[in-house]
Amino acid sequence: MSQVTAALGLGPDQIESVLTAASLAPSVHNTQPWRFLVRRDRIELHADPARRLAATDPEDRELRLSCGAALFNLRLALELQGVRPLVSMMPGRDAPGALAVVRRGGSIRINAENRALLDAVPHRRTNRRPFLEAAVDPRQRHALVRAAELERSWLHVITTPQDRAQIQRLVRQAHEIQLGDEAVQAELAAFTGHRPGAADGVPPASAGVRPEMQDEWAFRDFQGPERHPGKDYESDPLVVVLCSFYDGPLGEMQAGQAMQRILLTATTRGLSASFLSQPVEVRQVRDQLRRSLGGMLVPQTVLRLGFSTPVPATPRRPVAELLVESDERAPC
């Protein structure tokens, strides 16, 4: 029997399906840092403080980005059930500790575009494998930029050799800082490698191949297999910087929804994506990245996009583990 209760005019099984879709969002090291409080008139989205990465993400920026992605999936899944989601972000006293509250704002019939994005939710993967040497064409780039704009965010596409060299330098600078941080490396190790029965983290099958010194881009070592001799990562992926228009938790939650719309749009078009998030995680490098973008936009994550071979899904926690009890609220 489901532990999920009825809400928003939907039955327990329908709400469980909605929360299952929300739980398929991406998160750093697949920590899945979200929880849900289900009440008859609302679904509250909370951060899970037990799944913070205090060294890698000390300001919880990426935690909120991930929760924003889960919120986007939840919105799509509610539309499929005929519910128009009415979202209040950072609701404060109305829902202490919640990052967002979703209520029923009437009825809706999901449109074809959102239905395609929802269908892509279980197929979206973070693909850490080398990409094929095939360019992402302008129409696909336009679709990704539009996806960000629909969620009130900005996707900065790296196009010039000078900008590419600058981003490469910042990724490597942040990567080397994190390599020297024992706490960051301990968090990475805790969520990677062979962990039989784990419902989170990045298993070897999803880890990509081991990075090597000659790679043009600095990749994290997720303890994947050694690559075949002479096989390198691609030299020229499409690299984009997802930005919000202002700093702070609300901007991060909006950018998280934009990130997920971008990733699902990429999935519908046969594109693979992974993260080069090191320069956003290291404050002094993030400041440099922001200045390189003109100082007004706030960089939230860096994505690498292209074409690759399929990868298996990462494990997920069951919905029952994601529920906040009715008399409990997760602290912010």
C-alpha positions as CSV (number, residue, x, y, z in Angstrom):
1,M,0.0,0.0,0.0
2,S,1.3,3.5,-0.9
3,Q,2.4,5.7,2.0
4,V,1.5,8.7,-0.2
5,T,-1.7,10.5,0.6
6,A,-4.2,12.2,-1.7
7,A,-3.6,15.8,-2.6
8,L,-4.6,18.5,-5.1
9,G,-7.7,16.5,-6.1
10,L,-5.5,13.5,-7.1
11,G,-5.4,10.0,-5.6
12,P,-2.4,8.5,-3.7
13,D,-1.2,6.5,-6.8
14,Q,-1.3,9.6,-8.9
15,I,0.6,11.7,-6.4
16,E,3.2,8.9,-6.1
17,S,3.6,9.0,-9.8
18,V,4.1,12.7,-9.7
19,L,6.7,12.4,-6.9
20,T,8.5,9.6,-8.8
21,A,8.9,11.9,-11.8
22,A,10.2,14.7,-9.5
23,S,12.8,12.3,-8.0
24,L,14.4,11.7,-11.4
25,A,16.0,15.1,-11.5
26,P,19.8,15.4,-11.6
27,S,21.9,16.3,-8.5
28,V,25.6,16.6,-7.6
29,H,27.0,13.0,-7.2
30,N,23.3,11.9,-7.4
31,T,22.7,12.8,-3.8
32,Q,19.0,13.4,-4.4
33,P,18.7,16.2,-1.8
34,W,14.9,16.8,-1.9
35,R,12.0,15.9,0.3
36,F,8.2,16.4,-0.1
37,L,5.5,17.2,2.3
38,V,2.1,16.2,0.9
39,R,-1.0,17.8,2.2
40,R,-4.5,17.8,0.8
41,D,-4.2,21.3,-0.7
42,R,-0.5,21.4,-1.5
43,I,2.8,19.7,-2.1
44,E,5.8,21.3,-0.4
45,L,9.3,20.9,-1.7
46,H,12.0,20.9,0.9
47,A,15.8,20.4,0.9
48,D,17.1,17.4,2.7
49,P,19.8,18.7,5.0
50,A,21.2,15.2,5.5
51,R,22.3,15.2,1.9
52,R,24.2,18.4,1.8
53,L,27.7,18.4,0.4
54,A,29.2,20.8,2.9
55,A,32.7,20.9,1.2
56,T,31.7,20.7,-2.5
57,D,28.6,22.9,-2.2
58,P,29.1,24.9,1.0
59,E,26.5,27.6,0.1
60,D,23.9,25.0,-1.0
61,R,23.7,26.6,-4.4
62,E,23.7,23.4,-6.3
63,L,21.4,21.8,-3.8
64,R,18.8,24.4,-4.6
65,L,19.6,24.0,-8.3
66,S,18.8,20.3,-8.0
67,C,15.6,21.0,-6.1
68,G,14.6,23.4,-8.8
69,A,15.1,20.6,-11.4
70,A,12.9,18.3,-9.3
71,L,10.2,21.1,-9.1
72,F,10.2,21.3,-12.9
73,N,9.6,17.6,-13.2
74,L,6.8,17.8,-10.7
75,R,5.2,20.6,-12.6
76,L,5.2,18.5,-15.8
77,A,3.9,15.4,-14.0
78,L,1.0,17.4,-12.5
79,E,0.0,18.8,-15.9
80,L,-0.2,15.2,-17.2
81,Q,-2.7,14.5,-14.4
82,G,-4.8,17.6,-15.4
83,V,-3.6,19.9,-12.7
84,R,-2.4,23.4,-13.5
85,P,0.5,23.8,-11.0
86,L,0.4,27.1,-9.0
87,V,3.9,27.5,-7.6
88,S,5.0,29.7,-4.8
89,M,8.8,29.9,-4.4
90,M,10.5,30.5,-1.1
91,P,7.1,30.8,0.6
92,G,8.4,31.7,4.1
93,R,5.9,31.6,6.9
94,D,3.3,30.0,4.7
95,A,5.4,26.9,4.6
96,P,8.4,27.2,7.0
97,G,11.5,25.7,5.5
98,A,10.0,24.9,2.1
99,L,11.8,25.9,-1.1
100,A,8.5,25.8,-3.0
101,V,4.8,25.1,-2.5
102,V,2.7,23.8,-5.3
103,R,-1.1,24.1,-5.2
104,R,-3.9,23.4,-7.7
105,G,-4.4,26.5,-9.9
106,G,-7.2,24.9,-11.9
107,S,-7.3,22.3,-14.6
108,I,-5.1,22.0,-17.7
109,R,-4.5,19.7,-20.6
110,I,-0.8,19.1,-21.1
111,N,0.5,20.5,-24.4
112,A,2.5,18.5,-26.9
113,E,5.8,20.2,-26.0
114,N,5.5,19.5,-22.3
115,R,4.3,16.0,-22.9
116,A,7.5,15.3,-24.9
117,L,9.6,16.7,-22.1
118,L,7.8,14.6,-19.5
119,D,8.3,11.5,-21.7
120,A,12.0,12.3,-21.7
121,V,12.2,12.4,-17.9
122,P,13.0,8.7,-17.3
123,H,15.4,8.7,-20.3
124,R,17.5,11.8,-19.3
125,R,21.0,10.8,-18.1
126,T,24.1,12.6,-17.1
127,N,26.4,11.2,-19.7
128,R,30.1,11.3,-18.5
129,R,31.4,9.3,-21.5
130,P,33.4,10.8,-24.3
131,F,31.2,12.4,-26.9
132,L,31.3,11.8,-30.6
133,E,33.0,14.3,-32.9
134,A,29.7,15.6,-34.2
135,A,28.6,19.2,-33.9
136,V,25.4,20.4,-32.3
137,D,23.7,22.3,-35.1
138,P,22.3,25.9,-34.8
139,R,18.6,24.7,-34.6
140,Q,19.4,22.6,-31.6
141,R,21.4,25.4,-29.9
142,H,18.4,27.7,-30.5
143,A,16.1,25.2,-28.8
144,L,18.3,25.0,-25.8
145,V,18.5,28.8,-25.5
146,R,14.8,29.1,-25.8
147,A,14.3,26.5,-23.0
148,A,16.3,28.7,-20.6
149,E,14.3,31.8,-21.6
150,L,11.0,30.0,-21.0
151,E,12.1,29.6,-17.3
152,R,13.3,33.2,-16.9
153,S,17.0,32.3,-17.2
154,W,19.8,32.8,-19.7
155,L,21.9,30.2,-21.5
156,H,25.3,31.7,-22.6
157,V,26.7,29.6,-25.5
158,I,30.5,29.5,-25.7
159,T,31.3,30.2,-29.4
160,T,34.6,31.9,-29.8
161,P,38.1,30.2,-29.3
162,Q,38.9,33.0,-26.8
163,D,35.8,32.3,-24.7
164,R,36.4,28.5,-24.9
165,A,40.0,28.9,-23.7
166,Q,38.8,31.1,-20.8
167,I,36.2,28.6,-19.7
168,Q,38.7,25.7,-20.0
169,R,41.2,27.7,-17.8
170,L,38.5,28.3,-15.1
171,V,37.3,24.7,-15.1
172,R,40.9,23.5,-14.7
173,Q,41.7,26.1,-12.0
174,A,38.7,25.1,-9.9
175,H,39.3,21.4,-10.5
176,E,42.8,21.7,-9.2
177,I,41.6,23.6,-6.1
178,Q,39.1,20.8,-5.4
179,L,41.7,18.1,-6.0
180,G,43.7,19.6,-3.2
181,D,40.7,19.7,-0.8
182,E,40.5,16.5,1.2
183,A,36.9,17.1,2.2
184,V,35.8,17.6,-1.4
185,Q,37.5,14.4,-2.4
186,A,36.0,12.5,0.5
187,E,32.5,13.5,-0.6
188,L,33.2,12.4,-4.2
189,A,34.5,9.1,-2.9
190,A,31.5,8.6,-0.7
191,F,29.1,8.6,-3.6
192,T,31.1,6.8,-6.3
193,G,32.6,3.4,-7.0
194,H,31.1,0.0,-6.2
195,R,28.4,0.4,-3.5
196,P,26.1,-2.6,-3.8
197,G,22.5,-1.9,-3.0
198,A,23.0,1.9,-2.9
199,A,19.9,3.9,-3.9
200,D,22.0,7.0,-4.6
201,G,25.5,8.0,-5.9
202,V,27.2,7.3,-9.3
203,P,27.8,3.6,-10.0
204,P,30.8,2.6,-12.2
205,A,28.4,1.9,-15.2
206,S,27.4,5.6,-15.1
207,A,30.8,7.0,-14.3
208,G,32.3,7.5,-17.7
209,V,35.9,6.6,-18.2
210,R,38.8,7.7,-16.1
211,P,40.1,11.2,-16.9
212,E,43.7,11.6,-18.0
213,M,46.2,14.5,-17.9
214,Q,46.0,15.2,-21.7
215,D,42.3,15.8,-21.7
216,E,41.5,19.4,-22.8
217,W,38.7,19.6,-20.3
218,A,39.2,18.8,-16.6
219,F,36.8,16.0,-15.6
220,R,36.1,14.5,-12.2
221,D,37.2,10.9,-11.5
222,F,34.0,9.0,-10.8
223,Q,35.9,5.7,-10.6
224,G,34.8,4.5,-13.9
225,P,36.7,2.0,-16.1
226,E,40.1,2.8,-17.7
227,R,39.7,4.1,-21.3
228,H,41.0,2.2,-24.3
229,P,44.6,3.2,-25.2
230,G,44.7,6.2,-27.6
231,K,41.0,7.1,-26.9
232,D,40.6,10.7,-25.6
233,Y,37.6,12.8,-24.7
234,E,36.3,15.0,-27.5
235,S,38.2,18.2,-28.1
236,D,35.2,20.4,-29.1
237,P,31.9,19.8,-27.2
238,L,29.2,22.4,-27.0
239,V,29.8,24.2,-23.7
240,V,27.2,26.5,-22.2
241,V,26.9,28.5,-19.0
242,L,23.4,28.6,-17.5
243,C,22.8,31.9,-15.7
244,S,20.2,33.5,-13.6
245,F,19.5,37.2,-13.7
246,Y,20.0,37.7,-10.0
247,D,21.8,36.0,-7.1
248,G,20.3,34.2,-4.2
249,P,18.1,31.2,-3.5
250,L,15.2,32.3,-5.7
251,G,17.6,32.8,-8.7
252,E,19.0,29.3,-8.0
253,M,15.5,27.7,-7.9
254,Q,14.6,29.4,-11.1
255,A,17.8,28.3,-12.8
256,G,17.3,24.8,-11.6
257,Q,14.0,24.7,-13.4
258,A,15.7,26.1,-16.5
259,M,18.5,23.6,-16.2
260,Q,16.0,20.7,-16.3
261,R,14.0,22.1,-19.2
262,I,17.3,22.4,-21.1
263,L,18.4,18.9,-20.2
264,L,15.0,17.4,-21.2
265,T,15.0,19.5,-24.4
266,A,18.4,18.1,-25.2
267,T,17.2,14.5,-24.5
268,T,14.2,14.9,-26.9
269,R,16.7,15.9,-29.6
270,G,19.1,13.0,-29.0
271,L,21.7,15.1,-27.2
272,S,23.7,14.0,-24.2
273,A,24.8,16.3,-21.4
274,S,27.1,16.3,-18.4
275,F,28.3,18.9,-16.0
276,L,31.5,20.9,-15.7
277,S,30.4,22.5,-12.5
278,Q,33.7,23.0,-10.7
279,P,34.0,26.7,-11.5
280,V,30.6,27.4,-10.0
281,E,31.5,25.5,-6.8
282,V,34.7,27.4,-6.0
283,R,33.7,30.9,-5.0
284,Q,36.8,32.8,-6.3
285,V,36.6,31.0,-9.6
286,R,32.9,31.6,-9.8
287,D,33.5,35.3,-9.3
288,Q,36.0,35.2,-12.2
289,L,33.5,33.5,-14.4
290,R,30.8,36.0,-13.6
291,R,33.2,38.9,-14.5
292,S,34.0,37.2,-17.8
293,L,30.3,37.2,-18.6
294,G,30.1,40.9,-18.0
295,G,29.2,41.0,-14.3
296,M,25.4,41.2,-14.6
297,L,24.5,37.5,-15.2
298,V,25.0,35.0,-12.3
299,P,26.5,31.7,-13.5
300,Q,24.7,28.7,-12.0
301,T,26.2,25.7,-13.8
302,V,28.3,24.8,-16.8
303,L,27.1,22.1,-19.2
304,R,28.8,20.0,-21.8
305,L,26.5,18.8,-24.6
306,G,27.0,16.6,-27.6
307,F,26.3,13.1,-29.0
308,S,27.3,10.0,-27.2
309,T,26.5,6.3,-26.6
310,P,23.7,5.5,-24.1
311,V,24.4,5.2,-20.4
312,P,22.3,3.3,-17.8
313,A,20.1,5.1,-15.2
314,T,21.6,5.9,-11.8
315,P,19.8,4.5,-8.8
316,R,17.0,6.4,-7.1
317,R,15.6,6.4,-3.6
318,P,12.0,5.1,-3.2
319,V,9.3,7.8,-2.8
320,A,8.6,6.6,0.7
321,E,12.1,7.8,1.8
322,L,11.4,11.3,0.3
323,L,8.3,12.1,2.3
324,V,8.2,14.6,5.2
325,E,5.9,13.5,7.9
326,S,2.8,15.7,8.3
327,D,3.9,17.0,11.7
328,E,7.5,17.5,10.6
329,R,9.1,20.1,8.3
330,A,12.6,19.8,6.9
331,P,14.7,22.7,7.9
332,C,15.9,25.0,5.1
